[in-house]
Amino acid sequence: MSPTAVEDATAPIDLRSQVEVEGSAPGGRRRWWLIAVGVLVSALVVAGGAAVSPVLDVDRVVVRGASGDRAGEVRERAGVRTGEAMVGLDGDAVASRVEALPWVRSAGVRRSWPGSVVVEVQERTPVAALAGTGRWLLVDQDGRRLAHVRRPPAGIVVVEGVGAQGEPGTRVERRVAGAVELGRRLPPAVRLRLPRVVVDADGRLDVLLRIEDERDAVAAFGRPEQLREKVLALATVLESVDLRGLSRIDLRIPGAPVLTRIPSGP
């Protein structure tokens, strides 16, 4: 055998060309593609099976921020039924349905795996009660009608002269809104005097206040303007002057309140 025909057994062997040729063959590419597709399909089947599995169904609806009958209202309005797939829950849609309740200010919905849906609500707080015939209509600080009740809660300012009409969930008219805003602004010291806001046909406001025993005085606010300044002037008068015989406090010019007293005699 000639020297040129002898193979050098100590020389390194280059396998890159062989691997590239084998991997680039049509049959090799096809096999890897089929394996990849098979893995993807298997993953989708597993995920789909988990989504419809009873293990991930809604088992209960938890309401936070409300209790008793109101919690029941939230569950009913949420429209989430046990047995539904957790992954298919539309939380925004559920929250919107709950927020349509007149007394709900805001609602949030979240999943608590594996099987609970939590609905958290923030209730609206009534600040005034519109007096009607045999019933009252509660209104919050935004002027939203909340509910009809047989008796207003303690500490709620009563508004007279506008009636108790309107459906819960709607907003009061402008003439009523001024009275509600005034009621909201009255401080606790004034509320202790059992204030009643009276609205006339033109929207002017008076506040009846308990002054002595069974006797009330009138605080005339006039138009529902500068309410902050007028309320501050009223509180100042009640704290700093002798209230005996006081019958009227004119606050239409808040910087210069005018006091009227009952004549003391001849």
N, C-alpha and C positions, 0 to 999 in steps of 0.2 A: 504494500500500500504506500502510495506516495505521501510525502509529508503534508502536502496541501489537502489530502483527503482525510487526515486525522482530526477528529473533533476535540477541542480543548475542553476537558471536563471541569476545569477549574474556573472557567469564564462565567460571570453572572448571567442569569437568564432573564430577559425582559418579557414580562407577562402582560404588559399594558395593552399591547396590540391584540393579544388573544382575548382579553376581557372585553375590550371595546368591540371587537368583531362579534363576540357572542351576545353582548347586551344590545347591540344595534341591530341584531337580526330581527326580521319581522315577527317571528314566532315569540321571541323573548319579550318584545314590547307588548305584544298582545296578552301574554300571560300576566305581566305586571299590571296592565290596565284592568284586566278582569278581576285581579285580586283587589285593586283599589276600589273598583265599583262595588264589589261584594262587601267590603268593609263599610262603605258609606251606606249601602242599603240596609245592612244589619243594624247600624247605628240609628237610622231613621225608624226602623221597625221597633227597636227597643224604646226609643223616645216616644213614638206614637202609642205604644202599648202602655207606657207609664202614664201618659196623659189621660187615657181613658180607664186606667186602673181604678178600682174602688178605693185603693189605698190613698189616692190623691183627690178624692171627692170632698165636697163641703160637708162637714159633719155638724157644724153649728155656726150661728151668727152671734157674735159678742157685741153688745152695745155699751159704749162708755160715754159718760157725760149726761146720761138720762137714765131714769129708772121708772119702775111701775108701768102705768099705762103709756107713758111717753116712749119708753123703751120698746113697748109692743108696737107703737105707731112707726117707729124707726124701722123695725124688722119688716113690717108689712110694706112700707113704702120702698125699702131697699130692693125688694123683689128677688132676693137671693134665696134659692131653695136648696135644702139638703139633697145631696146626691149629684149636684152639678160638679163639673170638672173644675178644679181650682185654677188650672192654667187658662181656662177660657173666661175667667171673670174679668169684666170691664169695670174697673174701679171708678173711673171718672163718671161713667153712666150711673153707677150706683150712688155716688156722692151727689150728683145733680138731682136725682129723684128724692133723696133725703132732704136736700136743701130747699125743695119745694114746700116742705112743711112750714106753716106760718111761723112757728116759734123757733125754728132752727136758723141760726146765723151762718154756720159753716159746718161742713162734714168732710171727714177724711176716711178713706177705705184702704186697708192693707190686708195682705194674706199673712196668716200665722200658720206655717206648715206644721204638721201635714194636712190638717183638715179644718182650720178655723178661719173665718172672715171677721175682722174687727172693724166696726164702724164707730168712729169717734165724732161726737157732735158737740158743738158749742151753742148753748141756748141763748135766745134773746131775752133781755130783762125788761119787764114793763116799767115805765116811769110815770104813766098817767092812766087814769080810768075815765072814759067818757061816759057820763051819766045818761041813762035811758029810762024807759018805762019798765021797771021790773027787772032790768038787767044792766050790765056794765060791759064796756068794750075796752080791753086792755090794749095799750099802744106802747111801743118801745121808743127809744130816743131818735130813731130814724123815721118815725112817723108810720111805722108798719103796724097794721092791725094784727093782733096776735090771737085773741080768743074772746068769746063772750062768756061772762061769768055772772053768777047770782050775787056775789058780793066781792068788792075789790079787796086785795090783800092789804095788810097793815103797812103804812108808810107810803102808799101810793097817792099822788096828788090827784084830786078829783077835778074834772073839767065839766062845767055845766054850760048849757046854752047851745050845744052843737049836736046833741043826740048821739045815739050809739049805733048808727047805721053803718053798713059796709061789711064786706066779706073779709074774714081773716086771710092774711097774705097780701092784701092790697094796701096802698098808702093813703093816708088821710089827705084831705084837701088843704090848700094853702091857709085858709081861714082857721083850720084846726091846728095846723102845724105850729103856728106861733104860740098857741096855748100849751102844746106839748113841750115845746122848747123851753118855755117859761117854767113849767112844772119840773123839768129836768134840772134847771139851774138853781132851784130853791135849796139853800143849805139846810143841814139837819136842824139848826136852831129855829129856823122858820117853819120847817115841817112839823115841829112839836106843837105849833099853834093851829094845827089842823087846817091848813090852807085849802081853799076851794077857788079854782080859777074860773071866772065867768067871762064868756065871750058874747059880745053884742052882735047885732046884725052886720055891722061894718068891720068886725074883726078886732075891735078895741078890747083891751083886757083889764079886768079888775081882779084883785085877789082879796077874798074874805078871810080874815084872821081872827082867831080867838084872842081877845085882849084881857078881859076881866070876867071871871066866872063864866056866865052864859052869854056874855056880850061880845059881838064881833065888831071889828073895824074894817074899813075898806081901804085897800092900797090901790090907787089908780095908776095903772101902767100905760094906758093909752095904746097907741100903735105898738105892735111887736117889734120895736126897734130899740137899739142900745140896751138890750135886756141885761147884759152883764153889768153895766153901770147902774141900771135901775135896781137890780137885785142887791148889789153892794150897798146902795143908798138905803134900801129898806132894812137890811140887816144892821146897818149903822144906827138908824133911827130906833129900832127896837132895843138895841143894847144901850143907848146913851141918853134917852129922854124918859121922862116920867109918863107912863102910859095911862095913868088915871084920867078918865074922861075923854081919851083920844077916840075920835070917830072916823077920821079920814086922813090918809097920807097921800098927797098928790106927788107922784114920782115922774110925771111926764117930762119934767126937766130934772134929770137925776142929780145935777150939781146943786140944785136949789129946791129940795123937797119942801112942800108946804103942809103944815099940820093943822087940822081942824079939831076942836074939842067940843064936847057937849056943854051947852051953857050951864053954869053952876047955880043959877038962880038970879033973882032980882038984885 
